[in-house]
Amino acid sequence: MKELNNKPVNSVSVTLLFVCLLLGFATAAILPAGYEWIGPFVGALAGTYLLLAVKVADQWEKVAVLRLGRYVGLRGPGWFHVVPVIDRLSPFVDQRVRVANVTAESTLTRDTVPVSVDAAVFWMVWNAEKCILEVEDFVQAITMSAQTALRESIGRHELAQMITERESLGRELQKILDDKTTPWGITIQSVEIRDVRIPQALEDAMSRQAQAERERQARNILGQAENEIADKFAQAAAMYESNPTALHLRAMNMLYEAIKERGAMVIVPSSVVETMGLGGVLATASMNNAKPPSHPPVEQQKIQA
């Protein structure tokens, strides 16, 4: 892991080593005979010192310097100088926002349902000194603490709450972890519940339950519609009972709607025709639509003769 990398060499120190070696070989040409070795030797010695003494920390990194085992301060970002052999560097600490994936498998909820939960913990180091001096492996500590807190939170909630209230569960975990890690110089920015998995058999049972619930609601809605329709029919029957003319007009409208299509045929009982008084109406209509005869009657022909 990058936190355990002390970066013994870097591009700056390696460049200084080659520069010292080149200067050493260059000075060998101007030294008296028999002393040519001094230039390369001094160049190699200076280059080796700079190789071990010059360190570079990136913009987002901090590192602690321990002199003979005692803490003397933080270094970085940028290049800095240490005394080889005497000074020792702690692991470089990345102060950017990082994420830890946490998984709790087969954990029982409050209503004794086994679930597997995946969560993402976003955290960052805000005090590198505390983080280095007070925690041996802060990355593993955060992961283990988050996993333990997640399991405890699952045990305090029911399955329905974990599925529908993920944001509140994440905020609860964030507060628990932040209270624990603040003394370490680490802050927990957020915890997001990514997935809640349940056994396949339980998932099928919940699916059937949801389907049955929807069917029950559909039947209730259909029954309510039937009741409303029956109420409307009862109101219409009361109005037609007190007004026979309206009833006849409604019956004639229904008959017209039935026979207005071309080629339609409707068989109406004679009792209905008598009740509606359609016999005279239909007879008058048929007489009006009848064609006149092509020859005058015999009496009329006699008169004309």
C-alpha positions as CSV (number, residue, x, y, z in Angstrom):
1,M,0.0,0.0,0.0
2,K,1.1,3.5,-0.6
3,E,0.9,4.5,3.1
4,L,3.6,2.0,3.8
5,N,6.0,3.3,1.2
6,N,8.8,5.4,2.6
7,K,10.1,6.5,-0.8
8,P,13.8,5.9,-0.2
9,V,14.7,7.5,-3.5
10,N,13.1,10.0,-5.8
11,S,13.8,11.7,-9.2
12,V,15.4,14.8,-7.5
13,S,17.9,12.8,-5.4
14,V,18.8,10.5,-8.4
15,T,19.4,13.6,-10.5
16,L,21.7,15.1,-7.9
17,L,23.6,11.9,-7.7
18,F,24.4,11.9,-11.4
19,V,25.3,15.6,-11.3
20,C,27.8,14.9,-8.5
21,L,29.3,12.0,-10.4
22,L,29.7,14.1,-13.5
23,L,31.3,16.9,-11.6
24,G,33.6,14.4,-9.9
25,F,34.8,13.0,-13.2
26,A,35.2,16.5,-14.7
27,T,37.4,17.6,-11.8
28,A,39.6,14.5,-12.3
29,A,41.0,16.0,-15.5
30,I,42.4,19.1,-13.7
31,L,43.8,17.4,-10.6
32,P,47.5,16.6,-10.4
33,A,48.7,13.2,-11.5
34,G,48.2,10.6,-8.9
35,Y,45.2,12.5,-7.4
36,E,42.7,11.8,-10.2
37,W,40.7,9.4,-8.0
38,I,39.8,12.2,-5.5
39,G,37.3,13.9,-7.9
40,P,35.2,10.8,-8.6
41,F,35.4,9.7,-5.0
42,V,34.2,13.0,-3.6
43,G,31.5,13.2,-6.3
44,A,30.3,9.7,-5.5
45,L,30.3,10.4,-1.8
46,A,28.4,13.7,-2.2
47,G,25.9,12.1,-4.6
48,T,25.3,9.2,-2.2
49,Y,24.6,11.7,0.6
50,L,22.2,13.7,-1.4
51,L,20.5,10.6,-2.7
52,L,19.7,9.6,0.9
53,A,19.2,13.1,2.3
54,V,16.9,14.8,-0.2
55,K,13.3,13.7,0.0
56,V,10.2,14.8,-1.9
57,A,6.6,14.7,-0.8
58,D,3.7,15.2,-3.2
59,Q,1.3,18.1,-2.8
60,W,-1.3,15.9,-0.9
61,E,1.2,14.1,1.3
62,K,2.7,14.6,4.8
63,V,5.4,12.7,6.5
64,A,6.8,12.7,10.1
65,V,10.6,12.9,10.8
66,L,11.9,10.8,13.7
67,R,15.4,11.7,14.9
68,L,16.9,8.9,16.8
69,G,13.4,7.6,17.4
70,R,11.9,10.9,18.6
71,Y,9.3,12.9,16.7
72,V,10.8,16.3,15.5
73,G,8.0,17.5,13.1
74,L,6.1,17.1,9.9
75,R,7.5,17.6,6.4
76,G,5.9,18.2,3.0
77,P,4.6,18.9,0.6
78,G,7.7,19.6,-1.6
79,W,11.4,18.6,-1.1
80,F,13.0,18.6,2.3
81,H,16.3,17.5,3.9
82,V,17.0,14.8,6.4
83,V,20.2,13.5,8.0
84,P,20.9,10.0,6.8
85,V,21.1,7.2,9.4
86,I,20.1,9.6,12.2
87,D,16.7,10.6,10.8
88,R,14.0,8.2,9.9
89,L,10.7,8.9,8.0
90,S,7.3,7.6,8.9
91,P,5.0,6.3,6.1
92,F,3.8,9.0,3.8
93,V,0.2,10.0,4.6
94,D,-2.2,10.8,1.8
95,Q,-4.5,13.6,2.9
96,R,-6.9,13.4,0.0
97,V,-10.5,12.1,0.3
98,R,-10.4,8.3,0.1
99,V,-13.0,5.5,0.0
100,A,-13.1,2.2,1.9
101,N,-15.4,-0.6,0.7
102,V,-17.1,-2.3,3.7
103,T,-19.2,-5.5,3.5
104,A,-21.3,-7.2,6.1
105,E,-22.4,-10.6,5.0
106,S,-25.2,-12.7,6.5
107,T,-26.0,-10.3,9.3
108,L,-29.3,-10.6,11.1
109,T,-31.6,-7.6,11.2
110,R,-33.9,-6.7,14.1
111,D,-36.6,-8.9,12.6
112,T,-34.2,-11.8,12.2
113,V,-33.7,-11.6,8.5
114,P,-30.2,-12.4,7.2
115,V,-28.9,-9.7,4.8
116,S,-25.7,-8.8,3.1
117,V,-24.9,-5.1,3.0
118,D,-22.3,-3.2,0.9
119,A,-21.3,0.3,2.0
120,A,-18.8,2.9,0.9
121,V,-17.0,5.0,3.6
122,F,-15.5,8.4,2.4
123,W,-12.8,9.6,4.8
124,M,-9.8,11.8,4.9
125,V,-6.8,12.6,7.2
126,W,-7.1,16.1,8.6
127,N,-4.3,15.8,11.2
128,A,-1.3,13.7,10.0
129,E,0.5,14.0,13.3
130,K,-2.2,12.3,15.3
131,C,-2.8,9.8,12.5
132,I,0.9,8.7,12.4
133,L,1.7,8.8,16.1
134,E,-1.5,7.3,17.6
135,V,-2.6,4.7,15.1
136,E,-0.4,1.8,13.8
137,D,-2.4,1.1,10.6
138,F,-5.1,3.7,10.3
139,V,-6.5,2.3,7.0
140,Q,-7.1,-1.1,8.5
141,A,-8.5,0.5,11.7
142,I,-11.0,2.5,9.7
143,T,-12.1,-0.6,7.7
144,M,-12.6,-2.7,10.8
145,S,-14.4,0.0,12.7
146,A,-16.7,0.6,9.7
147,Q,-17.5,-3.1,9.4
148,T,-18.2,-3.4,13.1
149,A,-20.4,-0.3,13.1
150,L,-22.3,-1.5,10.0
151,R,-23.1,-4.9,11.7
152,E,-24.3,-3.2,14.9
153,S,-26.5,-0.8,12.9
154,I,-28.0,-3.7,10.9
155,G,-29.0,-5.4,14.1
156,R,-30.8,-2.3,15.3
157,H,-33.0,-1.9,12.2
158,E,-35.6,-3.9,10.5
159,L,-35.4,-5.0,6.9
160,A,-38.0,-2.5,5.6
161,Q,-36.1,0.3,7.2
162,M,-32.8,-0.7,5.7
163,I,-34.4,-0.9,2.2
164,T,-36.4,2.4,2.4
165,E,-34.2,4.5,4.7
166,R,-30.7,4.1,3.4
167,E,-29.8,7.7,3.8
168,S,-30.7,7.8,7.4
169,L,-28.8,4.6,8.0
170,G,-25.7,6.1,6.3
171,R,-25.9,9.3,8.4
172,E,-26.1,7.2,11.6
173,L,-23.0,5.2,10.6
174,Q,-21.2,8.4,9.6
175,K,-21.8,9.9,13.1
176,I,-20.7,6.7,14.9
177,L,-17.5,6.4,12.9
178,D,-16.7,10.1,13.0
179,D,-16.9,10.1,16.8
180,K,-14.5,7.2,16.9
181,T,-11.9,8.4,14.4
182,T,-11.8,12.1,15.3
183,P,-9.2,11.5,18.1
184,W,-7.0,9.8,15.4
185,G,-7.0,12.9,13.2
186,I,-9.3,11.3,10.7
187,T,-12.8,12.6,9.7
188,I,-15.6,10.5,8.1
189,Q,-17.2,12.6,5.5
190,S,-20.1,10.3,4.5
191,V,-21.2,6.7,4.4
192,E,-23.3,5.4,1.5
193,I,-25.3,2.2,1.6
194,R,-24.8,0.8,-1.9
195,D,-26.7,-2.5,-1.8
196,V,-28.8,-4.6,0.5
197,R,-29.1,-8.2,-0.5
198,I,-31.5,-10.8,0.9
199,P,-31.9,-14.6,0.3
200,Q,-33.5,-15.6,-2.9
201,A,-36.3,-17.5,-1.2
202,L,-37.2,-14.5,0.9
203,E,-37.1,-12.3,-2.2
204,D,-39.5,-14.5,-4.0
205,A,-41.9,-14.5,-1.0
206,M,-41.8,-10.7,-0.8
207,S,-42.5,-10.5,-4.5
208,R,-45.6,-12.8,-4.2
209,Q,-46.7,-10.7,-1.2
210,A,-46.4,-7.5,-3.1
211,Q,-48.3,-9.0,-6.1
212,A,-51.1,-10.2,-3.8
213,E,-51.3,-6.8,-2.2
214,R,-51.6,-5.1,-5.6
215,E,-54.4,-7.6,-6.6
216,R,-56.2,-6.8,-3.4
217,Q,-56.0,-3.1,-4.0
218,A,-57.3,-3.6,-7.6
219,R,-60.3,-5.6,-6.3
220,N,-61.1,-3.0,-3.8
221,I,-61.0,-0.3,-6.4
222,L,-63.3,-2.4,-8.7
223,G,-65.7,-2.9,-5.9
224,Q,-65.8,0.8,-5.1
225,A,-66.5,1.5,-8.8
226,E,-69.4,-1.0,-8.8
227,N,-70.9,0.7,-5.7
228,E,-70.7,4.1,-7.3
229,I,-72.3,2.8,-10.5
230,A,-75.1,1.2,-8.5
231,D,-75.7,4.4,-6.7
232,K,-75.9,6.4,-9.9
233,F,-78.4,3.8,-11.4
234,A,-80.5,4.1,-8.2
235,Q,-80.6,7.8,-8.5
236,A,-81.6,7.6,-12.2
237,A,-84.3,5.1,-11.5
238,A,-85.8,7.4,-8.8
239,M,-85.8,10.3,-11.4
240,Y,-87.4,8.1,-14.1
241,E,-90.1,6.8,-11.7
242,S,-91.4,10.3,-11.1
243,N,-91.1,11.3,-14.8
244,P,-92.4,8.8,-17.3
245,T,-91.8,11.1,-20.2
246,A,-88.1,11.3,-19.4
247,L,-88.1,7.5,-19.3
248,H,-89.7,7.3,-22.8
249,L,-87.2,9.8,-24.2
250,R,-84.4,7.8,-22.7
251,A,-85.8,4.6,-24.2
252,M,-86.2,6.2,-27.6
253,N,-82.6,7.5,-27.4
254,M,-81.3,4.1,-26.6
255,L,-83.3,2.6,-29.6
256,Y,-81.9,5.3,-31.9
257,E,-78.3,4.6,-30.7
258,A,-78.9,0.9,-31.4
259,I,-80.3,1.3,-35.0
260,K,-78.3,4.3,-36.3
261,E,-75.6,2.0,-37.7
262,R,-76.3,1.0,-41.3
263,G,-77.6,-2.5,-41.6
264,A,-78.4,-2.9,-37.9
265,M,-81.4,-4.8,-36.7
266,V,-83.0,-4.6,-33.3
267,I,-85.8,-6.8,-32.1
268,V,-88.0,-4.9,-29.6
269,P,-90.8,-6.7,-27.6
270,S,-94.3,-5.6,-28.3
271,S,-94.8,-4.6,-24.7
272,V,-92.0,-2.2,-24.9
273,V,-93.4,-0.7,-28.1
274,E,-96.8,-0.3,-26.5
275,T,-95.3,1.3,-23.4
276,M,-93.3,3.8,-25.4
277,G,-96.2,4.5,-27.7
278,L,-94.0,3.7,-30.7
279,G,-96.8,1.9,-32.6
280,G,-98.4,5.1,-33.8
281,V,-95.1,6.8,-34.4
282,L,-93.8,4.0,-36.5
283,A,-97.0,3.7,-38.5
284,T,-97.0,7.5,-39.2
285,A,-93.4,7.3,-40.3
286,S,-94.1,4.4,-42.6
287,M,-97.1,6.2,-44.2
288,N,-95.1,9.3,-44.8
289,N,-92.3,7.3,-46.4
290,A,-94.8,5.2,-48.6
291,K,-94.7,6.0,-52.4
292,P,-98.0,7.3,-54.1
293,P,-99.7,4.8,-56.6
294,S,-98.8,5.1,-60.3
295,H,-102.6,5.0,-61.5
296,P,-105.6,6.9,-60.0
297,P,-108.3,4.9,-58.3
298,V,-111.3,3.6,-60.4
299,E,-113.8,6.1,-58.8
300,Q,-111.6,9.0,-59.9
301,Q,-111.3,7.6,-63.4
302,K,-115.1,7.3,-63.6
303,I,-115.6,10.9,-62.6
304,Q,-113.1,12.1,-65.1
305,A,-115.0,10.1,-67.8
